[in-house]
Amino acid sequence: MGLEDFKERVRAAFGDDLHKASPASVRDFLDGLHTDAPMTFRSDARIVVDESARSYEEVMRTFFARVLEMPEDQALQMLWAVAFDLCYALIETHDAERIGHLFKSLEEPTG
């Protein structure tokens, strides 16, 4: 997708100033972006993951090395999406730590 199309999708999802962004809406948006990616399926309908990386660090190194080779518009979209995802994941983690104690009693078994 072109950069202008990407910007339009972002603004349609979150508003011009991104005021509609939340951890859940960001996750839904980014998941929707990945539905455009081609996938390979096995005969039993499972997705084939062709990944040889053995660590998260290796996955990240490979990702960033590939981004360096992408056309600028594509690289910008990928890096923006990763940064947006990480920022909202941090917000979600912070909020869970801040208010998690309110739900702790719901998780403990009674009896």
C-alpha positions in Angstrom: 0.0 0.0 0.0 1.2 3.5 -0.7 2.1 6.0 2.0 -0.9 8.2 1.4 -3.2 5.1 1.6 -1.6 4.1 4.8 -2.0 7.6 6.3 -5.7 7.6 5.2 -6.2 4.2 6.9 -4.6 5.4 10.1 -6.6 8.6 10.2 -9.9 6.7 9.4 -9.2 4.3 12.3 -8.0 6.8 14.9 -9.0 10.3 13.8 -6.7 13.1 12.5 -5.0 13.6 15.8 -5.2 9.8 16.7 -7.5 10.5 19.6 -9.3 7.2 19.1 -6.2 5.2 19.7 -6.2 2.8 22.6 -4.3 -0.4 23.2 -7.2 -2.5 21.9 -7.9 -0.4 18.8 -4.2 -0.2 18.0 -4.0 -4.0 18.2 -7.1 -4.5 16.0 -5.8 -2.0 13.4 -2.3 -3.6 13.3 -3.9 -7.1 13.1 -6.0 -5.8 10.1 -2.8 -4.6 8.4 -1.4 -8.1 8.5 -4.4 -9.7 6.9 -3.0 -8.4 3.6 0.1 -10.4 4.0 0.2 -13.7 2.0 0.1 -16.9 4.0 0.8 -20.5 3.2 -1.5 -23.1 4.6 -1.0 -26.8 5.1 -3.6 -29.3 4.0 -5.1 -29.3 7.5 -5.6 -25.5 7.3 -2.8 -24.7 9.7 -0.6 -21.7 8.8 3.0 -22.6 7.8 5.5 -20.4 9.6 8.8 -20.4 7.7 11.0 -19.0 10.4 14.4 -20.2 11.3 15.2 -17.6 14.1 15.9 -19.1 17.5 15.4 -16.0 19.6 13.5 -12.8 19.8 16.7 -10.9 19.2 17.3 -12.7 16.0 13.8 -12.0 14.8 14.3 -8.3 15.5 17.7 -8.2 13.8 16.3 -9.8 10.7 13.3 -7.4 10.7 15.4 -4.3 11.0 17.9 -5.6 8.4 15.1 -6.2 6.0 13.6 -2.7 6.7 16.9 -1.1 5.7 16.5 -2.7 2.2 12.8 -1.7 1.7 11.7 1.3 -0.3 11.4 4.4 1.9 7.6 4.5 1.9 7.3 0.8 2.9 10.1 1.2 5.6 8.3 4.2 7.1 5.0 2.3 7.4 6.7 -0.7 9.0 8.7 1.3 11.5 5.7 3.5 12.3 3.5 0.5 12.9 6.2 -1.1 15.1 6.7 2.1 17.2 2.9 2.6 17.5 2.4 -1.0 18.6 5.3 -0.8 21.2 4.1 2.5 22.6 0.5 1.2 23.1 1.8 -2.1 24.5 3.7 -0.1 27.1 0.5 1.9 28.0 -1.4 -1.4 28.3 1.3 -2.9 30.6 1.5 0.3 32.7 -2.3 0.4 33.1 -2.4 -3.2 34.1 0.2 -2.6 36.8 -1.6 0.5 37.9 -5.1 -1.0 38.3 -4.4 -4.7 38.4 -4.8 -4.8 42.2 -8.5 -3.9 41.7 -9.0 -7.2 39.9 -6.7 -9.4 42.0 -9.5 -10.7 44.2 -11.4 -11.8 41.1 -8.5 -14.1 40.2 -8.1 -15.8 43.6 -10.1 -19.0 44.1 -12.7 -18.9 46.8 -13.2 -21.8 49.2 
